[in-house]
Amino acid sequence: MKIEASKKAFQEAQELIPGGVDSPVRAFSSVGGTPVFITEGKGAYLKDIDGNEYVDYVQSWGPLIFGHRDETIEAAVIDAVKHGLSFGAPTLAETELAKMVVELFDSIDKVRFVSSGTEAVMSAIRLARGYTGRDDIVKFTGCYHGHSDSLLVQAGSGAATFGNPSSPGVPADFTKHTLLAEYNNIESVKQCFRDSKDIACVIIEPIAGNMGLVPADKEFLHELRELCDENGALLIFDEVMSGFRATLHGAESITGVKPDLVTLGKVIGGGMPVGAFGGRREIMAKLSPEGPVYQAGTLSGNPVAMAAGHAALTKLKSNARVIDVLNKRAVRLVEGMREAAAKEGITMQVDTRGSMFGFFFNEKPVKNFQDATESDAELFAKFHAGMLDRGFYFACSLYETGFISTAITDAMIEDTIAAASEIFKEVKNG
Ligand SMILES: *Cc1c(COP(=O)(O)O)cnc(C)c1O
């Protein structure tokens, strides 16, 4: 496959934009190679500037559950554009989307719209702190909650649960209120509650998608809920990725564990920049202007973005079986790849939740970030390059989740498995 135009474009972009990209994962750093520059998407396909076409399993990192240029969403956006791009005043579109979110999530009585997942999480945490009057928060290693300061943390020295900044530019003072626990390990959370009596909230991806796909055990989530209740801390489910992807009614509907606050993003904007956070009435009542916890946004609830989100959620809701259909394809894809790999003596760990799928080149089941890091990164890089070359666009990091859209057909899935099988054979034969 020729990607000369992309190579040239990437060089030029690097002169003007740090790393040539506006979000680091796009740069292909962890797999080597050159990111392809995209001109357009249609249905299941992406087209690059060299004219190559790819079956897209990235879906803009999650939002496009109906594939590229879904007609309903596109029409809704065009109609909204014709009425004006932004007003900075209330619109009916916001109430309509809010109604939909409140109907779909049992735990959400009220919701506030923002423009990204990062903003949603940052605001939800401020609200949790304002509501409880406490400063500390607990997060899990390997969970990603956007790039706000207090969430860019890594394990501190020794056995301490208090985190250190994981990025220059974040003062240590800003992360000293963030405690780190291990995913699926309730003992590590208990340790946090022993280390601090000032924990406002525990934030978790109930279906983690940012260390590869690693769903939390049900029992672990139940115990987490109990620990939060015993200690007067709020439980926040970050469903920016899993919301409307894993199930239509949130992780609470498949785990039976109700969070106090939920953060949303990605699918909720149908491809436009939308984030949201919501929860119980009395907690949301603390939010400005109803309450004292400040939060604002010039483009929050933007009418064009609301129209895209509303069209996407309406379509999902009126087509209740769609997530099951997508899950069947996701299961076939990962099981097919796993069997093909096994034939060549390669062990894969695979899992799905609704339209999300994950796979690790790993001998052991993956339960947390440490397990994920023990996967074969070199083999993943070969897999990624080989698939791209054969016209299949997978996320360029082994720590990402894959997505099935309604535009991806059973035949495309079979072609994908066949291509993966070729790569596994090549790998085996050196
Ligand atoms: C993508 C993501 C975010 C950040 O959302 P942005 O829109 O990229 O700011 C936060 N939390 C989770 C779980 C995500 O997957």
Ligand as a Chemical Component Dictionary entry (heavy atoms), coordinates in Angstrom:
data_LIG
# 
_chem_comp.id                   LIG 
_chem_comp.type                 NON-POLYMER 
_chem_comp.pdbx_formal_charge   0 
_chem_comp.three_letter_code    LIG 
# 
loop_
_chem_comp_atom.comp_id 
_chem_comp_atom.atom_id 
_chem_comp_atom.alt_atom_id 
_chem_comp_atom.type_symbol 
_chem_comp_atom.charge 
_chem_comp_atom.model_Cartn_x 
_chem_comp_atom.model_Cartn_y 
_chem_comp_atom.model_Cartn_z 
_chem_comp_atom.pdbx_ordinal 
LIG C1 C1 C 0 -12.020 9.715  25.974 1  
LIG C2 C2 C 0 -12.188 9.649  27.445 2  
LIG C3 C3 C 0 -12.115 10.783 28.261 3  
LIG C4 C4 C 0 -11.715 12.130 27.740 4  
LIG O1 O1 O 0 -12.620 12.612 26.801 5  
LIG P1 P1 P 0 -12.148 13.760 25.776 6  
LIG O2 O2 O 0 -13.383 14.085 25.017 7  
LIG O3 O3 O 0 -11.059 13.151 24.954 8  
LIG O4 O4 O 0 -11.655 14.893 26.595 9  
LIG C5 C5 C 0 -12.403 10.657 29.607 10 
LIG N1 N1 N 0 -12.723 9.472  30.139 11 
LIG C6 C6 C 0 -12.786 8.338  29.391 12 
LIG C7 C7 C 0 -13.178 7.057  30.033 13 
LIG C8 C8 C 0 -12.505 8.394  28.026 14 
LIG O5 O5 O 0 -12.527 7.262  27.315 15 
# 
loop_
_chem_comp_bond.comp_id 
_chem_comp_bond.atom_id_1 
_chem_comp_bond.atom_id_2 
_chem_comp_bond.value_order 
_chem_comp_bond.pdbx_ordinal 
LIG C1 C2 SING 1  
LIG C2 C3 SING 2  
LIG C2 C8 DOUB 3  
LIG C3 C4 SING 4  
LIG C3 C5 DOUB 5  
LIG C4 O1 SING 6  
LIG O1 P1 SING 7  
LIG P1 O2 DOUB 8  
LIG P1 O3 SING 9  
LIG P1 O4 SING 10 
LIG C5 N1 SING 11 
LIG N1 C6 DOUB 12 
LIG C6 C7 SING 13 
LIG C6 C8 SING 14 
LIG C8 O5 SING 15 
# 
